[in-house]
Amino acid sequence: MATQLEKARAGTITPEMEKAAQRERMPAERIREAVAKGHAVLPFNAAHSPETVSVVGRAFQTKINANLGRSVECSSLQEEADKLLGAVAVGADFVMDLSVGSDLADLRMALLQACRVPLGTVPIYEALSRVGGKSEDLSEDGLLSVIEEHARQGVDFMTLHAGLRLDHVPMALKRRMGIVSRGGAILARWMQARNRENPLLERWNDVMAVCRQHDVTVSLGDGLRPGCLADASDEAQFAELDVLGELVTRCREAGVQVMVEGPGHVPFDQIQMNMERERSVCDDAPFYVLGPVVTDIAPGYDHITSCIGATMAAFHGAALLCYVTPSEHLRLPTAEDVRTGVVAYRIAAHAADVALKRPGCRDADDRMAQARMDFDWDAQFALALDGETARAMYEQGRAGTDPAPEYCSMCGKDFCAVRATREMGKKP
């Protein structure tokens, strides 16, 4: 079976490309061309067949990913399923299951069955769980078998930390926070203990065969992403990025769709440079970034600190934004944390798309302005990115008993500027 990349190269417009084109409000041929060049990906495993299909690429609307997943200490299948449904309900384009522990295959199948958008995983987590959390006991064959199982079950995209090499580890250990990527740390410990190269890199041809067979999109993990501002844009981060650029070429040669994951904590003034460097090194492969978080001192508000960076990143080329929730750095997110994170990132993505003049993206803003001028409250709630919260706030502070008063409780009737403007504009 040919992959979306191979079909695009052959000139075929697939049904998935057609669906993506409808959302983007552009001809399907533009989707096909971008996928054929590797400048866009369309994650879609036929074993899952997600109902909603999204194209990821710099030329298209900015997309959002929501991470969820059980930890060893807490959560359950039902709780994670609730998070998944909640994330999709408020606009997540993709979902990633980062679960660890036992019975992961059953949990993953349940999530795949419930998920109508593309779902991703990080196979190294399950591989480590199968050997009792001891990274030195991981085997290349064991890791490859987990990747194959995920692909066969229907996973649409996978994070694979194949760019982290043995000689990168000493660079990372000189940092203030070292290695903060869970997958990166697992592989670094394995390499250091055995004094051997990254097993994913060593078996990359085998990995490519699995991904091509199931049309799994590879998300090249940034195992050396900076975990604090002090470590941003250092030699370790960019040494790994150079390898990721080489792996982008190898993926494309194998007919496998590929995107590249990017940094987590970056000072605001370094974001543009990071986005441009990835585009150059990785031949404009879609960039999938976590935030970036622009300050380290706002625990409890990192959905805000990261959205500041996310808007900037999307404006300068990031195509997929991985959300950050208010509980980042503090605990496993709740369903409400997930909801808050997705809404915050929809704001960031939309702001960037408006600034980039994506087709039709400002239409809702213009309709909202008219609805406010008309005091059409129902239209305002329908247009809002989170209409449920907007309606609840309005009802809580509602002024007067009129079902649709021409003012809100902020200014009241006599001091409402919009009401005054409407009256001044009325013809005598």
C-alpha positions in Angstrom: 0.0 0.0 0.0 1.4 3.4 -1.0 1.7 6.2 1.6 0.1 9.6 1.3 3.6 10.9 0.4 4.0 8.3 -2.4 0.5 8.9 -3.7 1.2 12.7 -3.7 4.4 12.2 -5.7 2.5 10.1 -8.2 0.1 13.0 -8.8 -2.8 11.3 -6.9 -5.2 13.5 -4.8 -6.4 11.2 -2.1 -9.8 11.5 -0.2 -7.8 12.6 2.8 -6.3 15.4 0.8 -9.7 16.4 -0.4 -11.0 16.6 3.2 -8.0 18.6 4.3 -8.5 21.0 1.4 -12.1 21.7 2.4 -11.0 22.9 5.8 -8.1 25.0 4.4 -10.5 26.6 1.8 -8.0 26.0 -1.0 -7.7 23.5 -3.9 -6.7 20.0 -3.1 -3.9 20.2 -5.6 -2.1 22.6 -3.2 -2.3 20.0 -0.5 -1.0 17.3 -2.8 2.0 19.5 -3.9 3.0 20.3 -0.4 2.8 16.7 0.8 4.7 15.6 -2.3 7.6 17.9 -1.5 7.6 16.9 2.2 6.6 20.4 3.2 3.4 19.1 4.7 2.2 15.9 6.3 -1.2 14.3 6.4 -1.2 11.8 9.3 -3.6 9.0 8.5 -3.3 5.3 9.3 -5.9 3.3 7.5 -6.2 0.9 10.5 -7.5 3.9 12.5 -9.1 6.0 9.8 -9.7 9.1 11.8 -12.9 10.9 10.9 -11.3 14.4 10.9 -8.1 14.7 8.8 -5.7 17.7 9.1 -2.8 18.7 7.0 0.3 20.0 8.9 2.5 22.4 7.1 3.7 26.0 7.1 1.4 27.0 4.2 -1.7 25.9 6.0 -3.7 26.8 9.2 -1.8 26.2 12.4 -2.8 23.0 14.1 -2.9 22.0 17.8 -1.9 18.8 19.5 -3.1 17.8 23.0 -1.0 15.5 25.1 -2.6 13.1 27.6 -1.7 9.8 29.2 -1.7 7.8 32.4 1.2 7.9 34.7 2.4 5.1 37.0 1.0 6.9 40.0 -2.4 8.1 38.9 -5.2 8.2 36.4 -7.2 5.5 34.6 -8.4 4.5 31.2 -11.7 6.3 31.8 -10.0 9.5 33.0 -7.8 9.6 29.9 -10.7 8.8 27.6 -12.6 11.8 29.2 -9.6 14.0 28.6 -9.4 12.9 24.9 -13.0 13.5 24.3 -12.8 16.9 26.0 -9.8 18.0 24.0 -11.4 17.1 20.7 -14.6 18.8 21.7 -12.9 22.1 22.2 -10.8 21.9 19.0 -7.7 19.8 19.3 -6.6 18.6 15.8 -4.4 15.8 17.1 -4.0 13.9 20.4 -1.0 12.1 21.7 -1.1 9.3 24.3 2.0 9.5 26.5 0.9 6.7 28.9 3.3 4.6 30.8 2.8 1.5 33.0 1.0 -1.8 32.3 -1.8 -2.8 29.9 -0.9 -0.1 27.5 -2.1 -1.9 24.4 -5.6 -2.2 25.8 -5.6 1.5 26.8 -4.3 2.5 23.4 -6.9 0.5 21.6 -9.7 2.1 23.7 -8.3 5.6 22.9 -8.0 4.8 19.2 -11.6 3.7 19.1 -12.8 6.9 20.8 -10.5 9.3 18.9 -11.9 10.8 15.7 -8.7 12.8 15.1 -5.3 11.4 14.3 -3.6 9.9 17.4 0.1 9.7 18.2 2.2 7.8 20.6 5.8 7.6 21.9 6.7 3.9 21.6 9.9 4.1 23.8 7.6 4.7 26.8 5.9 1.3 26.4 9.2 -0.4 25.6 10.6 0.8 28.9 7.5 -0.2 30.8 7.9 -3.7 29.4 11.3 -4.1 31.0 10.3 -2.8 34.4 11.6 0.8 33.9 15.2 -0.3 33.5 16.5 1.4 30.4 19.7 -0.8 30.4 17.4 -3.8 29.8 15.9 -2.3 26.6 16.7 -4.3 23.4 16.7 -3.1 19.8 14.3 -5.9 18.8 12.0 -5.1 21.8 11.8 -1.5 20.8 11.1 -2.3 17.2 8.4 -4.8 18.1 6.6 -2.1 20.1 6.8 0.3 17.2 5.3 -2.4 14.9 2.5 -3.1 17.4 1.6 0.6 17.6 1.5 0.9 13.9 -0.6 -2.2 13.4 -3.1 -1.0 16.0 -3.7 2.2 14.0 -1.5 4.9 15.5 -1.3 7.7 13.0 2.0 9.3 14.0 4.9 8.4 16.4 7.5 10.4 18.2 10.9 8.7 17.7 14.0 10.2 19.3 16.4 9.0 16.7 18.5 12.2 16.4 20.1 11.9 19.8 23.6 10.4 19.4 26.1 9.0 21.9 28.4 12.0 21.5 25.6 14.4 22.2 25.1 13.1 25.8 28.2 14.9 27.3 27.1 18.2 25.8 23.7 17.8 27.4 25.1 16.9 30.8 26.9 20.2 31.0 23.6 22.1 30.9 21.8 23.6 33.9 18.9 21.1 33.5 20.5 18.4 31.4 18.0 16.3 29.5 14.3 17.0 30.2 12.8 14.9 27.4 11.5 11.6 28.9 12.3 9.7 25.7 15.7 11.5 25.4 16.7 10.6 28.9 15.7 6.9 28.4 17.9 6.6 25.3 20.8 8.6 26.7 21.0 6.3 29.7 20.9 3.3 27.4 23.7 4.6 25.2 25.8 5.6 28.2 25.4 2.3 30.0 26.3 0.3 26.9 28.6 2.8 25.2 26.6 2.2 22.0 24.9 4.4 19.4 21.1 5.2 19.6 19.3 1.9 18.8 16.6 3.8 16.8 19.3 5.3 14.6 21.1 1.9 14.2 17.8 0.2 13.1 16.4 3.2 11.2 15.9 1.2 8.0 13.8 -1.3 9.9 11.8 1.5 11.5 11.2 3.0 8.0 9.9 -0.3 6.7 7.3 -0.5 9.5 6.2 3.1 9.1 5.9 2.9 5.3 3.9 -0.3 5.5 1.3 1.3 7.8 1.7 4.9 6.5 2.7 6.1 10.0 3.9 9.7 10.1 7.2 10.0 11.9 7.6 12.9 14.3 11.3 13.2 14.9 11.6 13.8 18.7 13.8 16.5 20.1 15.4 14.5 22.9 17.7 17.4 23.7 15.1 20.1 23.8 15.9 22.8 26.3 14.1 22.6 29.7 14.9 26.1 30.8 15.9 29.4 29.3 19.5 29.0 30.2 19.8 25.9 28.0 18.1 27.2 25.0 19.8 27.3 21.6 22.9 25.5 22.8 25.3 23.2 21.1 23.4 20.0 22.2 20.1 21.2 20.8 21.5 22.2 17.5 23.8 19.1 17.2 20.7 17.0 17.5 18.8 19.2 15.0 21.5 18.6 12.4 20.9 14.8 12.7 17.2 15.4 12.5 17.8 17.1 9.2 19.6 14.0 7.9 16.7 11.8 9.1 14.2 14.0 7.3 15.9 13.1 4.0 16.0 9.4 4.9 12.3 9.4 5.7 11.4 11.0 2.5 13.6 8.6 0.5 11.8 5.8 2.2 8.4 7.2 1.2 7.5 8.0 4.9 5.9 11.3 5.9 7.9 13.2 8.5 7.7 16.2 10.7 10.2 17.6 13.3 9.7 18.4 16.9 11.1 21.6 18.4 12.2 23.3 21.6 10.3 23.7 24.8 11.8 26.7 26.7 13.2 29.5 24.6 13.6 33.2 25.3 11.2 35.3 23.2 14.0 36.9 21.2 15.4 33.5 20.1 12.1 32.0 18.8 12.4 33.4 15.2 15.9 32.2 14.9 15.0 28.7 16.1 12.1 28.5 13.6 14.2 29.7 10.7 17.1 27.4 11.6 14.8 24.3 11.5 13.4 25.3 8.2 16.9 25.6 6.7 18.4 22.4 8.3 15.3 20.2 7.8 14.3 21.4 4.3 11.1 23.0 5.5 9.7 19.8 7.0 6.7 20.7 9.2 7.8 22.0 12.6 6.0 20.7 15.7 6.8 22.8 18.8 6.1 22.6 22.5 5.2 26.1 23.3 7.9 27.4 23.5 7.7 28.6 27.1 9.2 32.1 27.3 9.8 32.3 31.1 10.6 29.8 33.8 8.9 31.5 36.7 5.2 31.1 36.1 4.2 27.6 37.3 0.4 27.3 37.3 0.3 29.7 34.3 2.5 28.0 31.8 -0.4 27.7 29.3 -0.1 31.5 29.1 3.7 31.7 29.1 3.9 29.1 26.4 1.1 30.6 24.3 3.1 33.8 24.1 5.9 31.8 22.5 3.5 29.6 20.5 2.0 32.6 18.6 5.5 33.9 17.8 6.6 30.4 16.7 3.6 29.9 14.4 4.0 33.3 12.9 7.6 32.4 11.9 6.9 28.9 10.6 5.8 26.4 13.2 3.0 24.3 11.7 1.8 22.3 14.8 1.6 23.6 18.3 1.8 21.1 21.2 -0.3 22.6 24.0 0.9 23.2 27.5 -1.6 23.1 30.4 -1.7 25.1 33.6 -0.4 22.1 35.5 2.8 21.8 33.4 5.8 21.1 35.7 3.4 20.5 38.6 1.3 17.4 38.1 -0.6 15.2 35.7 -3.2 17.4 34.0 -6.9 17.0 34.8 -9.7 17.1 32.2 -10.2 20.8 33.0 -6.4 21.5 32.6 -6.6 19.8 29.2 -9.6 21.8 28.2 -7.9 25.1 29.3 -4.7 24.2 27.4 -6.5 23.4 24.2 -8.5 26.6 24.2 -5.4 28.7 25.0 -3.6 27.1 22.1 -6.5 27.7 19.7 -6.2 31.4 20.6 -2.4 31.3 19.9 -2.9 29.4 16.6 -5.7 31.7 15.5 -3.8 34.8 16.3 -0.9 33.6 14.1 -3.2 32.6 11.3 -4.9 36.0 11.2 -1.5 37.7 11.1 -0.4 35.4 8.3 -3.6 36.1 6.4 -4.7 32.5 6.1 -7.8 32.2 3.9 -11.0 32.9 5.8 -9.3 33.0 9.2 -10.4 36.5 10.2 -14.0 36.0 9.0 -15.2 35.0 12.5 -13.4 38.0 14.1 -15.3 40.4 11.7 -18.6 38.7 12.4 -17.9 38.9 16.2 -17.3 42.7 15.9 -20.7 43.0 14.1 -22.4 40.8 16.7 -21.0 43.0 19.5 -22.2 46.1 17.7 -25.6 44.5 17.4 -25.7 43.2 21.0 -26.4 39.8 19.5 -25.3 37.8 22.5 -26.2 34.4 21.0 -24.1 35.1 17.9 -21.2 36.2 20.1 -21.3 32.9 22.1 -21.6 30.9 18.8 -18.5 32.7 17.4 -16.4 32.5 20.5 -13.6 29.9 20.7 -15.0 28.8 24.0 -18.7 29.9 23.8 -19.6 27.9 26.9 -17.3 29.8 29.2 -18.3 33.1 27.5 -22.0 32.5 28.1 -21.4 31.5 31.7 -19.4 34.7 32.4 -22.1 36.8 30.8 -24.9 35.2 32.7 -23.0 35.6 36.0 -22.7 39.3 35.5 -25.9 39.9 33.5 -27.4 43.4 33.8 -31.1 43.9 34.1 -33.9 41.5 33.3 -34.1 42.1 29.6 -33.4 38.8 27.7 -30.9 40.6 25.5 -30.0 44.0 27.0 -28.0 46.4 24.9 -25.1 46.6 27.4 -23.2 44.4 29.8 -22.4 44.8 33.4 -18.9 46.2 32.8 -20.1 49.7 31.9 -23.9 49.4 32.4 -26.5 51.2 30.4 -25.5 54.8 30.8 -21.7 54.4 30.3 -21.8 51.8 27.4 -19.7 53.3 24.5 -21.1 50.8 22.0 -24.7 51.7 23.0 -23.9 55.4 22.7 -22.3 54.9 19.3 -25.4 53.1 18.1 -27.6 56.0 19.3 -25.4 58.6 17.7 -25.6 56.7 14.4 -29.4 56.6 14.3 -31.0 58.8 11.8 -33.5 61.4 13.3 
